[in-house]
């Protein structure tokens, strides 16, 4: 991994974001909504509508409108919400921080459960742990988020009253209560990730444990733990990293559904509200921020690849 590769990969991320910005802007242009009417209401006078269209450059050609939007975006200004009249950027990044907290908890839970479960299933093929991992995989893949979330909500919030059904409490205000409010959304999103990653880890571990270099390591007299952690697991993790990076897209998509179910004020729910109210600046900002998060996650996966396997060189 060289500085030149990092520079090229960073430029590719910027290029991706430029293309995404064009697509997002184009989609918002064809939405059945008049920005001037949305801002002033249907009872606004023609003179007032004409004035707001001139101020927002709505009468300009589409390419010029895009340039005005992009130039302000590059200055860190995501525009003003048509619904609240407040700057979109701070509100969207605050919502993003809540979604990222949820995503980090999901990934942490996935790593704590999925990797050990996949390794144990590979080491004990055909045993109870392997059967449990297989059952969990089938359940996780077959159940969509809204079904899993509804079942968990009925079980833990409505019947057992162990966890709150909806809402959000910042961890800085009350750590215990904040974690209780995050518990159901985290379990809902992480179920399919645990199923997916544990199955992939099992499959890769079985292939690696049957390879020639693992047999050679055992013949050298290395201990079982050293063979497992130093040689087998490290190489088995490479495809898992790819799957985990691709699953970031699922996490972002799943978060939108889960945040709506549990009334979690993250970026997914903010984007849904923006779409329902035809808040074009909020839609543009939310979609662009989510796309940027996904692009950076894939960039981080490439770096992790190079750090884990010294044979990989990005030249």
HUBELVEN-V821407 format. One record per residue. SS is DSSP state (H for helix, E for strand, - for the rest). NEAR is the number of other ideal C-beta (glycine too) atoms within 12 Angstrom. D_CENTER is the distance of its C-alpha to the mean C-alpha in Angstrom with 1 decimal. Layout:
ss: <SS:SS>
near: <NEAR:NEAR>
d_center: <D_CENTER:D_CENTER>
This chain:
ss: <-:-:H:H:H:H:H:H:H:H:H:H:H:H:H:H:H:H:H:H:H:H:H:H:H:H:H:H:H:-:-:-:-:-:H:H:H:H:H:H:-:-:-:-:-:H:H:H:H:H:H:H:H:H:H:-:-:-:-:-:-:H:H:H:H:H:H:H:H:H:H:H:H:H:-:-:-:-:-:E:-:-:-:-:-:-:E:H:H:H:H:H:H:H:H:H:H:H:H:H:H:H:H:H:H:H:H:H:H:H:H:H:H:H:H:H:H:H:H:H:H:H:H:-:-:-:-:H:H:H:H:H:H:H:H:H:H:H:H:H:H:H:-:-:H:H:H:H:H:H:H:H:H:H:H:H:H:H:H:-:-:-:-:-:-:-:-:-:-:-:-:-:-:-:H:H:H:H:H:H:H:H:H:H:H:H:H:H:H:H:H:H:H:H:H:H:H:H:H:H:H:H:H:H:H:H:H:H:H:-:-:H:H:H:H:H:H:H:H:-:-:-:-:H:H:H:H:H:H:H:H:H:H:H:H:H:H:H:H:H:H:H:H:H:H:H:H:H:H:H:H:H:H:H:H:H:H:H:H:H:H:-:-:-:-:-:H:H:H:H:H:H:H:H:H:H:-:-:-:H:H:H:H:H:H:H:H:H:H:H:H:H:H:H:H:H:H:H:H:H:H:H:H:H:H:H:H:H:-:-:-:-:-:-:->
near: <23:12:11:13:20:19:14:18:26:19:16:20:26:19:15:22:28:22:17:26:31:26:19:34:31:19:19:33:24:12:22:13:23:21:35:28:23:30:30:23:14:12:9:19:14:13:12:18:24:17:17:25:23:14:18:27:22:26:18:17:12:18:15:16:26:24:18:23:35:24:16:24:28:16:12:14:19:35:40:27:30:32:25:20:16:18:20:38:27:21:33:39:25:23:34:34:24:36:40:26:31:42:41:24:32:38:31:20:30:37:26:18:30:37:34:26:37:42:36:25:36:34:27:21:21:15:15:14:22:26:18:24:38:25:19:30:30:18:22:34:22:15:22:22:34:20:20:34:37:23:22:31:30:18:19:24:28:17:13:14:13:16:28:27:27:24:25:31:22:19:20:11:12:16:13:14:18:24:23:26:32:40:31:40:50:39:34:42:49:41:38:36:46:38:35:37:47:44:34:36:42:39:27:31:41:24:19:33:30:17:19:13:19:28:16:13:25:20:11:14:10:19:13:16:14:17:27:25:21:19:28:33:28:28:30:35:31:30:27:36:34:23:30:34:29:22:35:35:23:33:43:35:26:38:49:36:29:44:43:28:33:41:24:40:31:42:42:40:34:41:37:27:28:38:25:16:22:24:35:38:38:41:37:43:41:41:37:39:38:37:30:30:35:29:31:26:30:26:29:22:29:28:23:22:29:23:18:22:22:12:13:19:12:21:11>
d_center: <25.6:27.6:27.2:27.9:25.0:22.6:24.2:23.9:20.2:19.6:21.7:19.8:16.5:18.6:20.1:16.9:16.1:19.7:19.4:16.3:18.3:21.3:19.6:18.0:21.5:23.3:21.5:22.2:25.8:26.5:25.2:28.3:28.6:31.0:29.5:33.0:33.7:30.4:31.3:35.0:35.3:37.4:40.6:40.3:43.3:43.2:44.0:41.1:38.7:40.3:39.9:36.2:35.6:37.5:35.7:32.2:33.6:32.9:36.2:35.3:34.3:30.6:30.4:32.0:29.6:26.7:28.5:29.0:25.4:24.2:27.0:26.0:22.3:23.4:25.3:22.3:23.3:20.8:23.6:25.0:23.7:26.2:25.7:26.2:27.8:25.7:23.7:20.2:18.7:19.3:18.2:14.8:14.2:15.4:13.0:10.1:11.7:11.7:8.1:7.6:10.5:9.3:6.3:9.2:11.6:9.8:9.8:13.3:14.6:13.6:15.4:18.3:18.9:17.8:19.5:22.8:22.9:22.6:25.1:27.5:27.3:28.3:31.1:32.4:32.1:33.7:33.8:32.4:29.1:28.6:29.3:27.0:24.1:25.0:25.3:21.9:20.4:22.2:21.3:17.6:17.5:20.0:18.7:16.1:14.1:16.7:19.5:18.1:17.3:20.7:22.5:21.1:21.9:25.4:26.1:25.0:25.3:28.1:30.3:29.9:29.0:27.2:24.0:23.5:22.3:20.5:20.0:18.6:20.6:19.7:20.1:22.6:24.8:24.9:23.0:24.2:23.7:20.2:19.2:21.1:19.1:15.7:17.2:17.0:13.4:12.4:14.9:13.9:10.3:11.5:14.6:13.5:11.7:15.0:17.0:15.5:15.5:18.8:20.4:19.5:20.7:23.9:24.6:24.2:26.2:29.0:29.3:29.4:31.9:34.2:34.2:37.3:36.1:35.2:38.7:40.1:38.3:39.8:43.2:43.1:43.2:39.7:38.7:36.3:33.7:34.0:33.7:30.6:28.6:30.1:30.3:28.7:25.3:24.7:25.2:23.4:20.2:20.0:18.9:16.6:14.7:14.3:13.1:10.6:9.3:9.4:7.6:4.3:5.1:6.3:4.0:3.1:6.7:7.8:7.2:9.4:12.0:12.0:12.4:15.2:16.8:17.0:17.5:14.9:15.1:11.6:10.4:9.9:13.4:14.7:13.9:15.6:18.5:18.8:19.1:21.6:23.7:23.5:22.4:22.0:21.2:18.4:17.0:17.3:15.8:12.7:12.1:13.0:10.8:7.5:9.2:10.3:7.1:6.5:10.3:10.6:8.5:11.0:13.7:13.3:13.5:16.7:18.1:17.6:19.4:22.3:22.6:22.7:25.1:27.9:29.1:26.2:27.3:25.7:28.9>
